[in-house]
Amino acid sequence: MAHITSAKALYLEKHKKPFLLDHCWLMLKDQPKFADPNNAKSRSSVPPTPESIYISEGDCGSRLGDTSNFERPIGRKAEKAIRKNKATRKDVEEYLTKKLKLIEDVTRLEKEKIFIEREKLAIKKEKSEEKIKIEKERVMIKKKKFEMTERLEERIMMKDTSGLTGVQKAFYEQLQEKIMARRSSPTMSVFDPIISIH
């Protein structure tokens, strides 16, 4: 109170008129904002003065005099920092959400790519197996044709031409000569028969 009295006297000396806002000071002096930070004893724990009780119970009905439930309000810088941290946290959350979605999309695309590659490999394998099967069948048919030709040529070679007419005898003798020429020729393949079976 000594400080307040000296401050009022200084105000009167400087401005040449008395300090007229005592009623405001009485309402606000016990608020946490005006507490002395160096004072170990908090202003909020100081019991209210009779003037503050009178004002708090006055016409305005405000409870400014009752400081037992008040905490010092946060300053503007602290409030800005809190808002900035919230905005930064929101930005980080949005970034992480987008990143997670991107990772999920890439993973899904990779799975689809792997599935398509497997399908291609399965089709390729199936085609290859089909080709091998067709080739085996072709070889088997060729072998059967060769065996049949061999049997037919054997029958022609074993044919007794003594009881045949002249034309028949000449036909069989001509076939027998061709068979012998083919078998003795190194350039002709055994798979190139004289008589073609279709």
Contacts in CASP RR format, 6 or more apart in sequence:
PFRMAT RR
TARGET T0000
AUTHOR 0000-0000-0000
METHOD contacts of the structure
MODEL  1
MAHITSAKALYLEKHKKPFLLDHCWLMLKDQPKFADPNNAKSRSSVPPTP
ESIYISEGDCGSRLGDTSNFERPIGRKAEKAIRKNKATRKDVEEYLTKKL
KLIEDVTRLEKEKIFIEREKLAIKKEKSEEKIKIEKERVMIKKKKFEMTE
RLEERIMMKDTSGLTGVQKAFYEQLQEKIMARRSSPTMSVFDPIISIH
4 25 0 8 1.000
7 19 0 8 1.000
8 18 0 8 1.000
8 19 0 8 1.000
11 18 0 8 1.000
11 19 0 8 1.000
12 18 0 8 1.000
12 19 0 8 1.000
23 55 0 8 1.000
26 49 0 8 1.000
26 51 0 8 1.000
26 52 0 8 1.000
26 55 0 8 1.000
27 52 0 8 1.000
27 55 0 8 1.000
27 62 0 8 1.000
27 64 0 8 1.000
27 65 0 8 1.000
28 34 0 8 1.000
28 64 0 8 1.000
29 52 0 8 1.000
30 43 0 8 1.000
30 44 0 8 1.000
30 46 0 8 1.000
30 48 0 8 1.000
30 49 0 8 1.000
30 52 0 8 1.000
30 64 0 8 1.000
30 65 0 8 1.000
30 67 0 8 1.000
31 43 0 8 1.000
31 64 0 8 1.000
31 67 0 8 1.000
31 70 0 8 1.000
32 42 0 8 1.000
32 43 0 8 1.000
32 44 0 8 1.000
32 67 0 8 1.000
32 70 0 8 1.000
32 71 0 8 1.000
32 72 0 8 1.000
32 73 0 8 1.000
33 72 0 8 1.000
33 73 0 8 1.000
34 43 0 8 1.000
35 42 0 8 1.000
35 43 0 8 1.000
35 44 0 8 1.000
35 72 0 8 1.000
36 43 0 8 1.000
43 67 0 8 1.000
44 67 0 8 1.000
44 68 0 8 1.000
44 70 0 8 1.000
44 71 0 8 1.000
45 68 0 8 1.000
46 67 0 8 1.000
48 56 0 8 1.000
48 65 0 8 1.000
48 66 0 8 1.000
48 67 0 8 1.000
52 64 0 8 1.000
52 65 0 8 1.000
53 65 0 8 1.000
55 64 0 8 1.000
55 65 0 8 1.000
56 62 0 8 1.000
56 63 0 8 1.000
56 64 0 8 1.000
56 65 0 8 1.000
56 66 0 8 1.000
74 82 0 8 1.000
142 191 0 8 1.000
145 193 0 8 1.000
145 197 0 8 1.000
146 190 0 8 1.000
146 191 0 8 1.000
146 193 0 8 1.000
148 197 0 8 1.000
149 193 0 8 1.000
149 195 0 8 1.000
149 197 0 8 1.000
152 195 0 8 1.000
152 197 0 8 1.000
153 179 0 8 1.000
153 193 0 8 1.000
153 194 0 8 1.000
153 195 0 8 1.000
156 172 0 8 1.000
156 175 0 8 1.000
156 176 0 8 1.000
156 179 0 8 1.000
156 195 0 8 1.000
157 176 0 8 1.000
157 179 0 8 1.000
159 172 0 8 1.000
159 176 0 8 1.000
161 168 0 8 1.000
161 169 0 8 1.000
161 172 0 8 1.000
161 173 0 8 1.000
163 169 0 8 1.000
164 172 0 8 1.000
175 194 0 8 1.000
175 195 0 8 1.000
178 194 0 8 1.000
179 194 0 8 1.000
182 188 0 8 1.000
182 192 0 8 1.000
182 193 0 8 1.000
182 194 0 8 1.000
183 190 0 8 1.000
END
